[in-house]
Amino acid sequence: MKTRINTQATLSMRGAGYYSERTAGARDVINNAGPMIQAAIEEIPKDKILRIADFGAADGGTSNQMWDNVISKRRKAGDCRQIEMLYTDLPSNDFSSLFRMMQGMQGNSNFALQKNHDNVFVHGCGTGFHQQLLSNSSLHLGFSATAMHYVSSKPVEIPNHVHAACADINSKTAFAKQAAVDWQNILLARAAELVPGGRFICLNFGIDAEGRYLGNTGGKHMFDHFHKFWRALYEKGSITKSEYEGATFVQYYRTMEEFCAPFSDPNSDVSRAGLVLKSSSTKLTKCPYEAAFHDAGEGMSNREYAESLIPTMRSWSETVFKTALKGRDSSEINKIVDDFYQAYSDEVAADPKGHAMDYVHIILDIEKTAASMSS
Ligand SMILES: C[S@@+](CC[C@H](N)C(=O)[O-])C[C@H]1O[C@@H](n2cnc3c(N)ncnc32)[C@H](O)[C@@H]1O
């Protein structure tokens, strides 16, 4: 029997601020959600303290402009309440960069919450979001962007691909089951944490009604390219079979139906815990690196485009390939992984047409009602 691989200790975005510096797309997605967050805060009961949690925040650099904006607007509207900001991620996350960002010691200091605002208290939590992270009925607004597609454990290594979205039916089914359990746990944890009337707004990677998902929106398929170049290393003898198969993303892109299932049944555990879905929508965010390339015209070479696009892919994916190589010494790992991304970059530079990383999100606005049927 195959054992489940718990990945919580190893999964992480590249640290030292690399993640947020190279993920303009993720920042755009979060900034676009600002008005929705603002509107939700207006409706949440006005307790003495406003407690907010950003689940799966990485180094905090992709959401700090949005939070800075939201807090500035609250202050301008006369809301001077103390605000507690809890940033959560896995224990392997670079929280040091996050805390430095918030104090304006790293990254874009224009949005440093603790520098710009009085009465904003920043905290960090290094426990995964599949568990309850705050005490009962204490959270006013939960937020999460581009994080909850990570499943809590890898049910199988995918034999002939790197991602569940492209996997054989057995692997896909195993990931779907894990993702359903995880989604229920995420929701029940948030139900326990939220105050009555509190909200949980999440912008999750998913599959839209046209079957599109991250890096697969009509142009060249990003995950097929990851697989192609990883397999080439195996065929060349640079990596072993188990290293080839070990590069399985610990991710599952849920469909709208899968996201909504716990809310459709009034007797589900989630409904009984008092959660209701206020709205759901899908959104495609175009790759900002491709847009910049097109805008630049003659001003940007194909090679320069490749060198802007591949690092954004690398910022979140390299952990998967590095982890598959564990046991080798670090210089060897770095060399193999550098060669892998270089091969992808060379292909983009040779013919950039269709290479991009468009984002596909499923956006959910969830409310904790006063009437919960469980304690
Ligand atoms: C792609 S990054 C998104 C970061 C940021 N929210 C954004 O939108 O730019 C995904 C983040 O989710 C975190 N993550 C993955 N699984 C998690 C879990 N079980 N609990 C908390 N964070 C998790 C990763 O460590 C990573 O920092």
The ligand as an SDF file (V2000), in Angstrom:
LIG
                    3D

 27 29  0  0  0  0  0  0  0  0999 V2000
    1.1920   30.7170   -4.2230 C   0  0  0  0  0  0  0  0  0  0  0  0
    1.4690   31.1940   -2.5780 S   0  0  0  0  0  0  0  0  0  0  0  0
    0.2690   32.4840   -2.3780 C   0  0  0  0  0  0  0  0  0  0  0  0
    0.7400   33.5240   -1.4220 C   0  0  0  0  0  0  0  0  0  0  0  0
   -0.1570   34.7490   -1.3290 C   0  0  0  0  0  0  0  0  0  0  0  0
   -1.3820   34.4480   -0.6160 N   0  0  0  0  0  0  0  0  0  0  0  0
   -0.4670   35.2760   -2.6880 C   0  0  0  0  0  0  0  0  0  0  0  0
   -1.6140   35.2060   -3.1250 O   0  0  0  0  0  0  0  0  0  0  0  0
    0.4520   35.7580   -3.3480 O   0  0  0  0  0  0  0  0  0  0  0  0
    0.7180   29.8860   -1.6510 C   0  0  0  0  0  0  0  0  0  0  0  0
    1.0320   29.9370   -0.1700 C   0  0  0  0  0  0  0  0  0  0  0  0
    0.2150   28.9900    0.5140 O   0  0  0  0  0  0  0  0  0  0  0  0
    0.9990   28.4090    1.5230 C   0  0  0  0  0  0  0  0  0  0  0  0
    0.3830   27.1560    1.9510 N   0  0  0  0  0  0  0  0  0  0  0  0
    0.3050   25.9810    1.3030 C   0  0  0  0  0  0  0  0  0  0  0  0
   -0.3110   25.0730    2.0540 N   0  0  0  0  0  0  0  0  0  0  0  0
   -0.6400   25.6940    3.2170 C   0  0  0  0  0  0  0  0  0  0  0  0
   -1.3010   25.2680    4.4170 C   0  0  0  0  0  0  0  0  0  0  0  0
   -1.7410   24.0180    4.5650 N   0  0  0  0  0  0  0  0  0  0  0  0
   -1.4720   26.1750    5.3910 N   0  0  0  0  0  0  0  0  0  0  0  0
   -1.0190   27.4450    5.2630 C   0  0  0  0  0  0  0  0  0  0  0  0
   -0.3970   27.9080    4.1560 N   0  0  0  0  0  0  0  0  0  0  0  0
   -0.2040   27.0230    3.1530 C   0  0  0  0  0  0  0  0  0  0  0  0
    2.3450   28.2320    0.8660 C   0  0  0  0  0  0  0  0  0  0  0  0
    3.3610   27.9970    1.8050 O   0  0  0  0  0  0  0  0  0  0  0  0
    2.4620   29.5640    0.1490 C   0  0  0  0  0  0  0  0  0  0  0  0
    3.0680   30.5360    0.9420 O   0  0  0  0  0  0  0  0  0  0  0  0
  1  2  1  0
  2  3  1  0
  2 10  1  0
  3  4  1  0
  4  5  1  0
  5  6  1  0
  5  7  1  0
  7  8  2  0
  7  9  1  0
 10 11  1  0
 11 12  1  0
 11 26  1  0
 12 13  1  0
 13 14  1  0
 13 24  1  0
 14 15  1  0
 14 23  1  0
 15 16  2  0
 16 17  1  0
 17 18  1  0
 17 23  2  0
 18 19  1  0
 18 20  2  0
 20 21  1  0
 21 22  2  0
 22 23  1  0
 24 25  1  0
 24 26  1  0
 26 27  1  0
M  CHG  2   2   1   9  -1
M  END
$$$$
